[in-house]
Structure formats: C-alpha cells, structure tokens
C-alpha cells in the first residue's frame, strides 16, 4: 500500500507539515502553524483527514491543531509516542512553557500557545500508523518520545510542487522509500539537544539505527529541505 506525501512549509521557523494519503486514510503529520494553509491544501486536493500524527510533542509541531480542528468541524484522533504525550492535554501548557523558556523562546510560546487536545493513539516501536503503511521507529534524543515514520514505497509525484517547495522538487517515479524524520535528522544537521527532555547520547544511538537504512532512502525532515540517508549518515562514521 504505497503512499503519497506532500509537504507544507508553515510558521515563522519553517516547520514542515506533511500530508500522507494512503488507501486506508489521510494523515496530517506535525501541523505546527498556519492551520488555514493546511486546511486550504486539504480542501483543494479533496483530502479528508482521518488522523493527526506527531513526530514529537514540541509546540512548533503542534500549534495548528486547535485551529485546524475548528476549520474541519471535528477533532481528529492524535497519535504520538507516550513519552511525549505530556506536551498535549492537561499538561501541555506547563510542559511547552518550560521547554520554550529553557531555550530562550518564551515569546514563541506566548504567540502560539492554545490549549491542545490530548492524545488518543499511542505509538511505539514497530507499530504501523493506523490506516497507512507508515512504520513507527522510536528515535529518542531530540525528545524522549521522538519518532520517525518510514514508508517503504512512495507513489509518483510525492512531495509535490503544490507547496512551492522548489528546493526539493517531486519524486518522479514510484518505488522510492522515505523517512519522515521530525527533528531527529535534517539536511546538514540533527535536532537540538539543549532542551529539558533531550539526550545527546540517545540521539547518537538513534542516528546509528537510521544509518542502516538504504543510502537512497529519502529523508523528509521537520525543518528544511529533503535529503537522503546516504548524504547525512556516512557509513564509516556511524555504522561501526
């Protein structure tokens, strides 16, 4: 069951929200800002989302949830690793405030905070995201509950140009695999580890796991343009 993936770049720090369409449903991944942009994209493409999945719980990946649900007229089930579930629901305000204060970003929290719904689905290593063929890989380090989502086969046209992502282009042929990496792995970098819930040693272990994926696996990160496993994780440095 191949998937089609689109990217929408949202918010003041260029967070990547992904929309994944599979035979079993449509998932919005990491709706971090600009709910109107996400909603308009769904409407324009005739996509009816069935779930929201989060690569981790930080506010720059979740802040659009209240507005998006209001526009959709319904609250969708939210899926997240249980170790990051405290960024949502009753604990969400305190947890996100503490995080952004710790990294010198209290103004970001004040600008974007709205009460967030609690999680309904808890993701763990080896699960398949309901309604999709996305496989869950627990990759702690940037946060304790960070995950990546692996798709073994993309449909042609994934990562399409509708979002204006000319730095990335589109996947022109089917059969490619991809990893939606959240803030675990970027082009030319990795997620920060100076936050209260980060662990640089755990992140290094997570990267070593990802280095075993095929070199040509496309990496769709939480910020910035796409890349590949082979470009970011050299075998000599990380596979020993």
N, C-alpha and C positions, 0 to 999 in steps of 0.2 A: 504494500500500500504506500506508494510514493506520495510525497507532499510537495506543495508549492509554498515558497516562503517569500514574503515581501518585507522590506524594511521601511520604517518611517522614522526619520530623524526628528526628535522633539526636544523642546525645552532649551534653556539658556546654556546648558553644558553639553549639548549634543548627545543626548541619550538615544539609543536605538531601541525602538519598539518594533517587534516583529509580529506579523500576522501569518499564521500557518494554516493552510487549508488541506485537509485530508479527506478521504472518503467518509470517515466517521464524524467529522465535525470541523469547526473553525476555532482556533485558539489564538488569543491575543497574549503575547508574551511581553512582560515588562512595560506596561503603559505608564511611562514616567512623567508625562506632562502633555499639554495641549490635547485634552480629550476631544475637542471639536475637530481637530485634524484627523484623529484616529477614527472617529465616528463618520466623518465625511468620506474617508477612504473605504470603510466598510460599505457604506451606502452606495458609493459609486461603482463598486465591484459586485454588488448583490450578495455580500457575505453576511451571514447571520452567525455571530459568535456563540459558541456553546460553553466556553470556559476561559478563564484567565490563568496563566501560569507565570510564576515569578522565579527568576534565576536566583534571586536573594531578596531580602526584605527592605533594603535601604530606600528612603523616600524618593530619591531621584529615579527609581524604577517602579514606583507605585502611586505617585501623587495624582495621576489622572483617573484612578479608579472611581472615586465618588462622582466626578463629572461624567465619565463615560457611562456609568450605570444609570445616571439620571437621563442621559440622552437616549439610551437604549430602552428605557422604561422598565428595566428589570435588573436585578442583581444576579450576576453570574457566579457560579462556584469558583473559588480562588484556590489554586493549587500551589503549595510551597513546601520546602523541606521543613520538618518540625523544629529544627534548631533555629530557624529564622521566623517562626510563626509569631514570636512576641513583638515583631515590628508591625503587626496588624492587630485589629480588635482593641480590647480594653487597654492593653499595654503599649499600643502603638505610639501614642503621643509621647509618653515618657521616654521610650526607647529611642525613637528617632530624634527627639530633642537632645538627649545625652550624646548621641553619636555626632550630630552636627555641631554641637557646642565643643566637643572634644577636638574636632578638626578645624575649628575656627570659622564655621559656617552657620552661626545662629540665624543670620538674615535669610539664608536659603530655607531653613526650617520655617521661619515665620511667614515667608512668602508663599510657601507651597503646602503647608500642613492643612489638611481637613481630616476629620475622623475617617478611619479606614475600616472596612468590613473585616470580620475575622475570616480566617482560612476555613475551607470546607473539605479540602482534599490534601492529604499529607503524602509527599513524595519521598521515596527512599531509593537507595542504590538498586539498580536492576529493574525498577518498575518501567512500564510503558505508560506514557501520559494517556489517560482515557480518551478514546476517540481518534487517536493518532498512532503513528509508528515512531514517535519520538521516545528514545530510551533515556532514562534518567541516570546521570553519573554524578555522584556526590563528590564535589571538589572543594572541600573546606580550605580556608586560607584568607581570602578577602573578607569572608564572614564564616561563621561556623556552619551555616546552612546553605552555603553557595552550591549550586548545581550547574551542570552543563546538560544540554539536551542534544542527543545525537540522532541524526536522520541518515539512514543508510542509502537512500535513493531519492534524489530531488527530481521533480518534473522540470521539463524545459521551460525556461522563462522565469525561474525563481529569482528572487532578489531583483525584481523587475524595476524598470526605469520610471514607473509612475511616481515614485517618491523623489525623483530628481537626483538620485544617488549616482551621478556620473562618475564619481571616483571609483565606483565598484562595478558598474555595468550589470548585465544579467547573465545568468547561467544559460548558455545557448543550447546545451544538449542535456538530455536526461541521463540518469545513472550516476551522477556525482553524489558523494556523501558530504554531509555538513555537520558542524558542531556549533550550536548556539551557546556561546561561552560566557554570557553575562560579563561580570567584571573579573573573571579568573584569568582570561588571556585576551590581549589586544594585539593589534598590529604594532610592533616595536615596543611592546611593554606588557606589564601584568597589573593586576589590581593592587591598589594601595594596601599596605598592611600596618598603618599607623592608627587605626581605629580601635575602639574598645573591644570589638569582637573579632579582630583579625589575628592571624597567626602565621608569620612568615615561614616557619618550618613546615606547617601543614600545607601552605601554598606550594612550596617546593615539591613536596610529595605528590600533590595533585598534578603539577605540571609534568612530573616524571611519568605519571599514569597516562596523561594525554599524549606524550611523546610516542607512545606505542601505536597510536592511530596512523593510518596511511598518510604518507607525506602530502598527498594531494587532497586530503580532506579539507574542505573549505571551512574557515572559522568565521562565524558571524558574531562579532563581539558586542558588548554592551555600550561601547562608545567607539567612534571612529570607523574607518573603512574595513572591509573584509580582508582576510589574509588566508594563509594555509598553515597547517600543522608543520609542514616541512620548512617553511620560511621562519617560523617563530621558535621551533624547538629542535635545534640541531642534535642529531643522534649522539655525537661524541660527548657533548656536554651533559646530556640529560638521560641517556639510556644506560649508562654504566651502573 
